Amino acid sequence: MRILWLLAALAGCAGASPGSNNVAAPGPGPGPAPALSEEYRAMVESVERRFREPGVVTARLNEEVAVGAVRVRPLAILEDTRCPIDVDCVHGGNLRLRVAVSGLGETEMDIWRPLPIPGGQALRLNVVAPPRWSRPPPPGIDPNEAPRFGFSRVAGN
């Protein structure tokens, strides 16, 4: 599928004559965003589904939420090397987040490692949205969407 897309893009470039400005004719103006393709819709849904799993609590930067008896507030993204959603990667990358957790204060956590919390439990960063893209996201996806983080409690390490 990606090869076909690349060939179509190259064919469009090859059809342009040197010196042409390739300016599109004015259209009817802004309107509703085109519908996502089935492929992109499935990609986005694979991320969104994880926010709806039982026990997952969603927070945005500087928003404090209760995850069971623990309060957590994401403060800053320190590192985001997640694999773009539209690329097949050998390694999923990482996301490191500075958080404030009741009983611990400010600390760092990442998406792959549960953070031990008082009481023999652990706090897990399950999912982050929006996903990263290798190129500009398709129409209908807001590239400026504020990050969301899905947290849950799990049994201790």
TORPA-4810 file (N, C-alpha, C, O; in nm, 3 decimals):
<nodes>
NODE_1_0.083_-0.118_0.000_0.000_0.000_0.000_0.087_0.125_0.000_0.061_0.219_-0.075_M
NODE_2_0.190_0.127_0.084_0.277_0.245_0.089_0.354_0.263_-0.041_0.381_0.375_-0.083_R
NODE_3_0.389_0.153_-0.106_0.462_0.162_-0.234_0.371_0.225_-0.338_0.416_0.309_-0.415_I
NODE_4_0.244_0.184_-0.341_0.150_0.243_-0.438_0.136_0.392_-0.413_0.133_0.471_-0.508_L
NODE_5_0.128_0.432_-0.287_0.116_0.574_-0.255_0.240_0.650_-0.303_0.228_0.759_-0.360_W
NODE_6_0.358_0.593_-0.279_0.482_0.657_-0.319_0.489_0.669_-0.470_0.528_0.774_-0.522_L
NODE_7_0.451_0.563_-0.544_0.452_0.569_-0.690_0.355_0.675_-0.742_0.387_0.747_-0.837_L
NODE_8_0.238_0.685_-0.680_0.141_0.786_-0.722_0.196_0.926_-0.696_0.178_1.016_-0.778_A
NODE_9_0.262_0.945_-0.584_0.320_1.077_-0.552_0.431_1.112_-0.651_0.440_1.226_-0.696_A
NODE_10_0.515_1.014_-0.684_0.622_1.038_-0.780_0.566_1.066_-0.918_0.619_1.152_-0.989_L
NODE_11_0.462_0.996_-0.958_0.400_1.020_-1.088_0.346_1.162_-1.095_0.358_1.227_-1.199_A
NODE_12_0.288_1.212_-0.987_0.239_1.349_-0.984_0.351_1.449_-0.998_0.334_1.552_-1.064_G
NODE_13_0.467_1.421_-0.937_0.582_1.510_-0.949_0.639_1.506_-1.090_0.678_1.609_-1.143_C
NODE_14_0.643_1.388_-1.151_0.700_1.372_-1.284_0.615_1.444_-1.388_0.668_1.485_-1.491_A
NODE_15_0.485_1.461_-1.363_0.397_1.526_-1.458_0.411_1.676_-1.460_0.359_1.740_-1.551_G
NODE_16_0.477_1.735_-1.365_0.492_1.880_-1.359_0.603_1.922_-1.454_0.711_1.863_-1.454_A
NODE_17_0.577_2.023_-1.532_0.680_2.069_-1.624_0.773_2.165_-1.551_0.730_2.238_-1.462_S
NODE_18_0.902_2.165_-1.590_0.995_2.257_-1.524_0.948_2.399_-1.542_0.905_2.438_-1.651_P
NODE_19_0.957_2.474_-1.439_0.919_2.614_-1.444_0.772_2.639_-1.417_0.731_2.753_-1.399_G
NODE_20_0.689_2.532_-1.414_0.548_2.555_-1.383_0.535_2.582_-1.234_0.611_2.527_-1.153_S
NODE_21_0.440_2.663_-1.198_0.429_2.698_-1.057_0.337_2.603_-0.981_0.329_2.613_-0.859_N
NODE_22_0.267_2.513_-1.049_0.183_2.412_-0.985_0.087_2.471_-0.882_0.061_2.409_-0.779_N
NODE_23_0.035_2.589_-0.908_-0.060_2.650_-0.817_-0.198_2.594_-0.847_-0.240_2.593_-0.963_V
NODE_24_-0.266_2.548_-0.747_-0.399_2.492_-0.765_-0.499_2.603_-0.794_-0.486_2.715_-0.744_A
NODE_25_-0.598_2.570_-0.874_-0.704_2.666_-0.900_-0.783_2.688_-0.771_-0.798_2.596_-0.691_A
NODE_26_-0.833_2.809_-0.752_-0.909_2.834_-0.629_-1.030_2.740_-0.622_-1.099_2.718_-0.722_P
NODE_27_-1.052_2.688_-0.505_-1.164_2.595_-0.485_-1.279_2.667_-0.417_-1.280_2.789_-0.405_G
NODE_28_-1.374_2.589_-0.372_-1.492_2.650_-0.309_-1.466_2.704_-0.170_-1.556_2.761_-0.108_P
NODE_29_-1.345_2.688_-0.119_-1.314_2.741_0.013_-1.317_2.631_0.117_-1.346_2.515_0.085_G
NODE_30_-1.287_2.666_0.243_-1.283_2.565_0.347_-1.421_2.501_0.367_-1.525_2.566_0.355_P
NODE_31_-1.416_2.376_0.397_-1.538_2.302_0.423_-1.507_2.191_0.521_-1.402_2.193_0.585_G
NODE_32_-1.596_2.095_0.532_-1.569_1.984_0.623_-1.448_1.905_0.577_-1.425_1.889_0.457_P
NODE_33_-1.372_1.857_0.673_-1.253_1.778_0.641_-1.296_1.649_0.574_-1.398_1.591_0.611_A
NODE_34_-1.217_1.603_0.476_-1.251_1.476_0.412_-1.247_1.363_0.513_-1.174_1.369_0.613_P
NODE_35_-1.324_1.260_0.488_-1.327_1.144_0.577_-1.192_1.073_0.573_-1.125_1.070_0.470_A
NODE_36_-1.154_1.017_0.687_-1.030_0.940_0.692_-1.045_0.812_0.613_-1.153_0.753_0.607_L
NODE_37_-0.936_0.769_0.552_-0.938_0.639_0.484_-0.954_0.530_0.589_-0.928_0.552_0.707_S
NODE_38_-0.997_0.414_0.546_-1.014_0.302_0.638_-0.882_0.268_0.708_-0.881_0.235_0.826_E
NODE_39_-0.771_0.276_0.635_-0.640_0.245_0.692_-0.606_0.342_0.805_-0.566_0.299_0.913_E
NODE_40_-0.622_0.472_0.781_-0.591_0.571_0.884_-0.690_0.562_1.000_-0.651_0.576_1.116_Y
NODE_41_-0.817_0.539_0.969_-0.917_0.526_1.074_-0.881_0.411_1.168_-0.893_0.424_1.290_R
NODE_42_-0.837_0.298_1.112_-0.797_0.183_1.194_-0.675_0.217_1.280_-0.668_0.175_1.395_A
NODE_43_-0.581_0.292_1.225_-0.462_0.332_1.301_-0.502_0.417_1.421_-0.458_0.390_1.534_M
NODE_44_-0.583_0.517_1.398_-0.624_0.608_1.505_-0.708_0.533_1.608_-0.691_0.553_1.728_V
NODE_45_-0.798_0.447_1.563_-0.883_0.371_1.655_-0.801_0.278_1.743_-0.837_0.254_1.858_E
NODE_46_-0.690_0.225_1.691_-0.606_0.137_1.773_-0.549_0.211_1.893_-0.526_0.151_1.998_S
NODE_47_-0.526_0.341_1.880_-0.479_0.423_1.992_-0.597_0.459_2.082_-0.589_0.442_2.204_V
NODE_48_-0.704_0.508_2.023_-0.820_0.554_2.102_-0.882_0.441_2.184_-0.929_0.465_2.295_E
NODE_49_-0.882_0.321_2.132_-0.939_0.205_2.203_-0.874_0.186_2.339_-0.940_0.147_2.436_R
NODE_50_-0.745_0.213_2.348_-0.672_0.193_2.474_-0.716_0.292_2.582_-0.705_0.262_2.701_R
NODE_51_-0.765_0.409_2.543_-0.818_0.506_2.641_-0.949_0.457_2.702_-0.985_0.498_2.812_F
NODE_52_-1.019_0.370_2.632_-1.150_0.321_2.679_-1.140_0.190_2.757_-1.242_0.136_2.800_R
NODE_53_-1.021_0.137_2.777_-1.006_0.014_2.853_-1.044_0.038_2.999_-1.023_0.148_3.050_E
NODE_54_-1.100_-0.065_3.066_-1.139_-0.048_3.207_-1.020_-0.005_3.294_-0.910_-0.058_3.281_P
NODE_55_-1.044_0.092_3.381_-0.942_0.138_3.474_-0.849_0.245_3.421_-0.767_0.298_3.497_G
NODE_56_-0.859_0.280_3.293_-0.771_0.383_3.237_-0.834_0.520_3.261_-0.950_0.544_3.230_V
NODE_57_-0.752_0.610_3.318_-0.795_0.747_3.349_-0.713_0.841_3.260_-0.591_0.828_3.251_V
NODE_58_-0.781_0.935_3.196_-0.716_1.024_3.099_-0.688_1.160_3.161_-0.771_1.216_3.232_T
NODE_59_-0.568_1.213_3.133_-0.529_1.347_3.179_-0.454_1.418_3.068_-0.388_1.355_2.985_A
NODE_60_-0.463_1.548_3.068_-0.382_1.632_2.978_-0.272_1.696_3.062_-0.273_1.685_3.185_R
NODE_61_-0.178_1.762_2.997_-0.070_1.829_3.070_-0.130_1.924_3.174_-0.223_1.999_3.145_L
NODE_62_-0.074_1.919_3.294_-0.114_2.002_3.408_-0.254_1.978_3.459_-0.307_2.059_3.535_N
NODE_63_-0.316_1.868_3.419_-0.447_1.831_3.471_-0.429_1.717_3.572_-0.373_1.613_3.538_E
NODE_64_-0.475_1.737_3.694_-0.461_1.635_3.798_-0.583_1.544_3.797_-0.697_1.592_3.795_E
NODE_65_-0.558_1.413_3.800_-0.667_1.315_3.801_-0.639_1.211_3.909_-0.525_1.191_3.951_V
NODE_66_-0.747_1.144_3.954_-0.735_1.036_4.052_-0.730_0.903_3.978_-0.818_0.871_3.898_A
NODE_67_-0.626_0.827_4.007_-0.614_0.691_3.955_-0.622_0.602_4.079_-0.521_0.574_4.143_V
NODE_68_-0.744_0.560_4.112_-0.766_0.495_4.241_-0.747_0.599_4.350_-0.802_0.709_4.342_G
NODE_69_-0.668_0.564_4.452_-0.642_0.656_4.563_-0.524_0.749_4.535_-0.493_0.835_4.618_A
NODE_70_-0.459_0.733_4.422_-0.340_0.813_4.388_-0.380_0.925_4.292_-0.460_0.905_4.201_V
NODE_71_-0.324_1.042_4.316_-0.347_1.155_4.226_-0.222_1.174_4.141_-0.110_1.170_4.191_R
NODE_72_-0.243_1.194_4.012_-0.132_1.212_3.920_-0.160_1.333_3.831_-0.273_1.356_3.790_V
NODE_73_-0.054_1.408_3.803_-0.064_1.525_3.715_0.055_1.524_3.619_0.168_1.542_3.663_R
NODE_74_0.031_1.502_3.490_0.141_1.510_3.392_0.189_1.655_3.382_0.110_1.747_3.366_P
NODE_75_0.321_1.673_3.390_0.377_1.808_3.390_0.446_1.845_3.258_0.431_1.957_3.210_L
NODE_76_0.520_1.751_3.201_0.594_1.783_3.078_0.638_1.654_3.009_0.669_1.554_3.073_A
NODE_77_0.639_1.661_2.878_0.696_1.551_2.799_0.846_1.577_2.792_0.889_1.682_2.743_I
NODE_78_0.925_1.482_2.839_1.070_1.496_2.841_1.136_1.435_2.717_1.240_1.482_2.672_L
NODE_79_1.074_1.332_2.664_1.129_1.263_2.547_1.013_1.197_2.475_0.926_1.138_2.539_E
NODE_80_1.011_1.207_2.344_0.909_1.138_2.265_0.975_1.080_2.142_0.993_1.148_2.041_D
NODE_81_1.011_0.953_2.150_1.073_0.883_2.037_0.982_0.769_1.991_1.028_0.672_1.932_T
NODE_82_0.850_0.783_2.019_0.756_0.680_1.976_0.763_0.661_1.825_0.785_0.756_1.749_R
NODE_83_0.743_0.539_1.784_0.738_0.507_1.641_0.617_0.577_1.581_0.508_0.570_1.638_C
NODE_84_0.633_0.644_1.468_0.516_0.704_1.403_0.412_0.597_1.371_0.446_0.484_1.335_P
NODE_85_0.287_0.633_1.385_0.178_0.538_1.367_0.170_0.485_1.224_0.119_0.375_1.202_I
NODE_86_0.218_0.562_1.128_0.209_0.522_0.988_0.336_0.456_0.935_0.359_0.452_0.814_D
NODE_87_0.420_0.405_1.027_0.545_0.339_0.990_0.552_0.207_1.066_0.510_0.198_1.182_V
NODE_88_0.606_0.104_1.001_0.631_-0.023_1.070_0.771_-0.016_1.129_0.869_-0.010_1.055_D
NODE_89_0.781_-0.017_1.261_0.909_-0.004_1.330_0.948_-0.135_1.397_0.863_-0.215_1.434_C
NODE_90_1.078_-0.155_1.410_1.129_-0.271_1.483_1.115_-0.247_1.633_1.089_-0.341_1.708_V
NODE_91_1.132_-0.124_1.676_1.122_-0.086_1.818_1.017_0.023_1.831_1.012_0.114_1.748_H
NODE_92_0.935_0.015_1.933_0.825_0.110_1.951_0.866_0.248_1.999_0.783_0.339_2.003_G
NODE_93_0.994_0.266_2.035_1.037_0.396_2.087_0.996_0.413_2.232_0.962_0.317_2.299_G
NODE_94_1.000_0.536_2.279_0.971_0.563_2.419_0.906_0.699_2.434_0.917_0.785_2.346_N
NODE_95_0.838_0.717_2.545_0.788_0.847_2.585_0.817_0.861_2.733_0.768_0.783_2.814_L
NODE_96_0.897_0.962_2.768_0.927_0.991_2.909_0.847_1.114_2.948_0.840_1.212_2.874_R
NODE_97_0.788_1.107_3.067_0.698_1.210_3.114_0.736_1.249_3.256_0.760_1.163_3.340_L
NODE_98_0.741_1.380_3.283_0.756_1.428_3.421_0.615_1.439_3.476_0.528_1.500_3.416_R
NODE_99_0.595_1.377_3.594_0.463_1.375_3.657_0.476_1.413_3.804_0.581_1.396_3.865_V
NODE_100_0.367_1.463_3.860_0.356_1.482_4.005_0.259_1.375_4.052_0.147_1.365_4.004_A
NODE_101_0.304_1.293_4.149_0.224_1.183_4.200_0.210_1.200_4.351_0.308_1.222_4.421_V
NODE_102_0.086_1.190_4.400_0.064_1.204_4.544_0.144_1.096_4.617_0.143_0.979_4.577_S
NODE_103_0.212_1.137_4.723_0.294_1.044_4.800_0.435_1.028_4.747_0.521_0.974_4.817_G
NODE_104_0.461_1.074_4.625_0.597_1.064_4.566_0.655_1.200_4.530_0.777_1.217_4.528_L
NODE_105_0.570_1.296_4.500_0.618_1.424_4.451_0.643_1.416_4.301_0.583_1.333_4.232_G
NODE_106_0.731_1.503_4.251_0.762_1.502_4.108_0.859_1.390_4.077_0.956_1.368_4.151_E
NODE_107_0.833_1.320_3.968_0.920_1.211_3.926_0.904_1.192_3.775_0.824_1.259_3.711_T
NODE_108_0.981_1.101_3.720_0.971_1.068_3.578_0.914_0.929_3.563_0.937_0.841_3.646_E
NODE_109_0.840_0.911_3.454_0.794_0.777_3.421_0.796_0.764_3.269_0.796_0.863_3.197_M
NODE_110_0.797_0.640_3.223_0.790_0.620_3.079_0.682_0.520_3.045_0.628_0.451_3.132_D
NODE_111_0.652_0.514_2.918_0.536_0.437_2.874_0.557_0.287_2.887_0.459_0.212_2.885_I
NODE_112_0.678_0.241_2.902_0.702_0.096_2.906_0.726_0.041_3.045_0.730_-0.080_3.063_W
NODE_113_0.743_0.129_3.145_0.781_0.081_3.278_0.686_0.133_3.385_0.675_0.255_3.402_R
NODE_114_0.617_0.044_3.459_0.529_0.091_3.567_0.610_0.161_3.676_0.725_0.125_3.703_P
NODE_115_0.549_0.261_3.737_0.611_0.339_3.844_0.558_0.287_3.977_0.438_0.298_4.003_L
NODE_116_0.644_0.229_4.064_0.597_0.182_4.195_0.542_0.299_4.277_0.602_0.406_4.283_P
NODE_117_0.427_0.276_4.339_0.364_0.377_4.425_0.337_0.314_4.561_0.336_0.191_4.572_I
NODE_118_0.316_0.394_4.663_0.291_0.339_4.797_0.174_0.241_4.796_0.076_0.259_4.723_P
NODE_119_0.186_0.137_4.878_0.079_0.038_4.891_0.099_-0.086_4.806_0.006_-0.165_4.788_G
NODE_120_0.220_-0.105_4.754_0.249_-0.225_4.675_0.187_-0.225_4.536_0.180_-0.330_4.472_G
NODE_121_0.144_-0.111_4.490_0.085_-0.099_4.357_0.185_-0.028_4.266_0.294_0.011_4.308_Q
NODE_122_0.146_-0.013_4.141_0.227_0.062_4.045_0.133_0.144_3.958_0.018_0.106_3.935_A
NODE_123_0.184_0.255_3.909_0.111_0.342_3.818_0.170_0.318_3.679_0.292_0.319_3.662_L
NODE_124_0.083_0.297_3.582_0.130_0.271_3.445_0.078_0.380_3.352_-0.038_0.419_3.358_R
NODE_125_0.167_0.426_3.265_0.129_0.513_3.154_0.097_0.418_3.038_0.188_0.364_2.975_L
NODE_126_-0.031_0.399_3.010_-0.075_0.299_2.913_-0.073_0.348_2.769_-0.038_0.273_2.678_N
NODE_127_-0.110_0.474_2.748_-0.131_0.521_2.612_-0.114_0.672_2.607_-0.140_0.743_2.705_V
NODE_128_-0.069_0.721_2.492_-0.051_0.864_2.469_-0.112_0.898_2.334_-0.095_0.825_2.236_V
NODE_129_-0.183_1.009_2.329_-0.238_1.058_2.203_-0.212_1.208_2.196_-0.202_1.270_2.302_A
NODE_130_-0.200_1.267_2.085_-0.213_1.203_1.955_-0.089_1.121_1.922_0.019_1.143_1.977_P
NODE_131_-0.106_1.026_1.831_0.011_0.951_1.788_0.105_1.039_1.706_0.065_1.144_1.656_P
NODE_132_0.227_0.995_1.694_0.322_1.065_1.606_0.298_1.016_1.464_0.251_0.904_1.443_R
NODE_133_0.329_1.101_1.366_0.316_1.067_1.224_0.451_1.091_1.157_0.525_1.181_1.198_W
NODE_134_0.484_1.013_1.056_0.612_1.032_0.985_0.604_1.150_0.889_0.708_1.204_0.851_S
NODE_135_0.487_1.188_0.851_0.464_1.301_0.761_0.344_1.377_0.817_0.286_1.333_0.917_R
NODE_136_0.306_1.487_0.759_0.188_1.557_0.812_0.069_1.461_0.821_0.048_1.381_0.730_P
NODE_137_-0.008_1.469_0.929_-0.121_1.378_0.942_-0.222_1.399_0.831_-0.228_1.506_0.771_P
NODE_138_-0.302_1.297_0.803_-0.402_1.309_0.696_-0.508_1.412_0.731_-0.526_1.446_0.847_P
NODE_139_-0.579_1.462_0.629_-0.689_1.555_0.655_-0.788_1.493_0.754_-0.818_1.374_0.747_P
NODE_140_-0.837_1.575_0.845_-0.929_1.527_0.946_-0.860_1.500_1.079_-0.928_1.477_1.179_G
NODE_141_-0.727_1.501_1.080_-0.650_1.481_1.203_-0.590_1.617_1.241_-0.522_1.679_1.159_I
NODE_142_-0.614_1.662_1.362_-0.563_1.791_1.409_-0.418_1.777_1.451_-0.391_1.713_1.553_D
NODE_143_-0.322_1.834_1.377_-0.182_1.821_1.413_-0.145_1.897_1.541_-0.037_1.876_1.596_P
NODE_144_-0.233_1.984_1.588_-0.206_2.063_1.708_-0.286_2.016_1.829_-0.296_2.088_1.928_N
NODE_145_-0.342_1.896_1.822_-0.420_1.844_1.935_-0.331_1.837_2.060_-0.216_1.794_2.053_E
NODE_146_-0.385_1.881_2.173_-0.311_1.876_2.299_-0.290_1.729_2.339_-0.381_1.647_2.324_A
NODE_147_-0.171_1.696_2.390_-0.146_1.557_2.429_-0.238_1.510_2.541_-0.275_1.586_2.630_P
NODE_148_-0.276_1.382_2.533_-0.356_1.315_2.637_-0.277_1.191_2.681_-0.207_1.129_2.602_R
NODE_149_-0.291_1.159_2.808_-0.218_1.046_2.866_-0.318_0.956_2.937_-0.403_1.005_3.012_F
NODE_150_-0.309_0.826_2.916_-0.395_0.730_2.983_-0.317_0.654_3.089_-0.218_0.587_3.058_G
NODE_151_-0.361_0.666_3.215_-0.294_0.602_3.329_-0.383_0.495_3.389_-0.506_0.503_3.380_F
NODE_152_-0.321_0.394_3.450_-0.396_0.295_3.528_-0.307_0.244_3.641_-0.185_0.262_3.639_S
NODE_153_-0.371_0.180_3.740_-0.297_0.113_3.847_-0.280_-0.032_3.808_-0.368_-0.091_3.744_R
NODE_154_-0.168_-0.089_3.847_-0.141_-0.231_3.824_-0.078_-0.287_3.949_-0.030_-0.212_4.034_V
NODE_155_-0.077_-0.419_3.961_-0.009_-0.483_4.075_0.138_-0.443_4.071_0.195_-0.425_3.964_A
NODE_156_0.199_-0.430_4.188_0.340_-0.391_4.198_0.433_-0.483_4.123_0.395_-0.592_4.080_G
NODE_157_0.557_-0.436_4.107_0.656_-0.511_4.028_0.678_-0.642_4.091_0.757_-0.723_4.042_N
</nodes>
